[in-house]
Amino acid sequence: MKPIVCSVLLIALLTPAGFAAQPRTLTVAVDAPAKPISPELFGTFFEDLNYAADGGLYAELIQNRSFEYSSTEQANWGPCEFWELVKTGDGDGQLGLGDARPVHVKNPHYLLLTVLKPGEGVGISNPGFDGIPVEGGKSYEASFWAYQAFMGAKWGGPGPRVDQGKPMPMTVRLESKDGRVLAEAHLEVSGRAWAKHSVTLTSNQTATDARFVLLAHQPGGLALDMVSLFPRDTFKGRANGLRRDLAQAIADLHPKFMRFPGGCLVHGPGVRRYYDWKKSVGSVEQREAQRNSWGYHQTMGLGYFEYFQFCEDIGAAPLPVVAAGVCCQHAGDSPGRGQEGLPLAEMPAYIQDVLDLIEWANGPTTSKWGSVRAAAGHPGPFGLKFLGVGNEDDITPDFTERFKMIYDVLKTKHPEIVVIGTAGPFPAGEDFEKGWAFSRELNLPLVDEHYYVSPKWFWDNLARYDTYDRKGPKVYVGEYAAHDEGKRNTLRSAIAEAAYLTSLERNGDIVQLASYAPLFARRNHTQWTPDMIYFTGTEVFPSLNYSVQKLFGLHHGDAYLSTVLEAGPAGARLTASTVRDSQSGDLILKIVNGDDAPQSLAVRLTGAAKLPATAERIVFGGASADTVNTDGVRPAVIPKTERSPVAAEFSYEAPANSLTIWRIPGR
Ligand code: AHR
């Protein structure tokens, strides 16, 4: 392995202390040949944890719409969780659970509503996820599947007689917490066969904690399933769509790719409990909901079609991850049970599922799975290029055997697919070494590294990739975050990540992709901190780390220019990188100061044929390292954009704990 000298770091290490007062020279070789780097370096990673999908990005407002919540997910949950019987006036009725005539075999439970005495309506209510947020004047698409189980009294027993052919009159309503009607629509349900009923509700008022109510107005029995409510105003107006504000927050990162659906979610809480992409496509009422590894419910309403569609909508390459034929070593019904492999006899069928995924994403509409994609509304291929196999798995013989079985077939049948292997959960150690050795043995195109470490670790490891073997597999830094004390999203952590990202730019020839993790966390439903973006039903609270990601996503390049920082005092936290964006021709210089005091620089842009008088300069930081954002108030630190003079030589004082970006037009 030939070491690549990291000029920025090496000089810093050789420097005696006590040099601080002097401006350090930062030299950017504008005229020297630039090194091509990955144009898709900065992406994002979406995992359904912290209620990131159901109750998060997926815009469905009803919780437990298909009556499939279960005590396998949370001990006190059952199929009627989050549903209540509503009796108005002198009405009376009962709720029961049905499984004899499901909407679809994969969606086995439904609700049986019996109206004994209608009063002013007997039915059900649902509070959504911590209350249903509605906006005055906005429209919501309510729908449910239903059939008439009987009219009048069951078995024709005592009670009012109603003509069996008569439809059931129904009311669909949004109500405020104190019972005011915010929106209402009326419809009828008739027939003994399941059918979907839809109405549009327009709220007359804004409320953060409305409830959804469905009432029946005649004695009788109704079967109900897939009771759903979506805002009409989803991201890009898509049906079965995504919450506009959260989707936009991802889009604003300008990610070049998006990895999904996990994480640990992928290999699942037990053998055969992996995330099965096939369960996530097709009509939503036919998708098989399942427990996710994070201990709650996945409707699969946000499924592979929606993920791929979203990637296309935001211009990000889709990067799905499939299990490597083993379950999570940390999951299972008995803690510490460890990794288990699918029985080898089941591997051919599992591998076929992986091949089918590629056909579903890229195949012609005439193919079996391409036709499923087309039927969902996307006849053209999605252009799948990347495929992750495995996630942080223990590198055991069970794992390697199954991984190799999958990879051998992929390599032969789909050489165009870039397969990404895995190197465990840590930046070093046994699984890391074994994962890399195995990946080299197979000559994999890319290996996924993960690390959740201290801000100090990031500063201490800026040279990590400088010496990576350029001839072996490339790197995908699939999950990383600087975990500061108390797992807070401090400016210290954000600036440490910024520093590290400059080192990824410098090594953008070997590091092809990188994505922070985790992305989303719903307040009061968070299993993992820190996260990049926090949210409630109505608000989005980006962290300081989000700002850094967004700045790197916006100001990325495809070639690296030699950037040499003169030595400074030992321990001084200062680093820099320069990239060029060949599309705009812009030169993008980033300087990161991780010290609690400003640091002075003499910047030299050598060999620049022509420089504009001024350039855009964005400064993020300049505050205490312990600064954090607080929900509901203006972010504590926001990037400030200004015009700044540029010349072949200029001085700059990098504020304490800051990232500064110059964007200098090259044409
Ligand atoms: O990002 C959260 C979790 O961290 C992921 O699911 C897993 O891959 C990692 O351990």
Residues whose N, C-alpha, C, O or C-beta is under 5 A from the ligand:
A	BS01	AHR	G263 C264 L265 E392 A517 P518
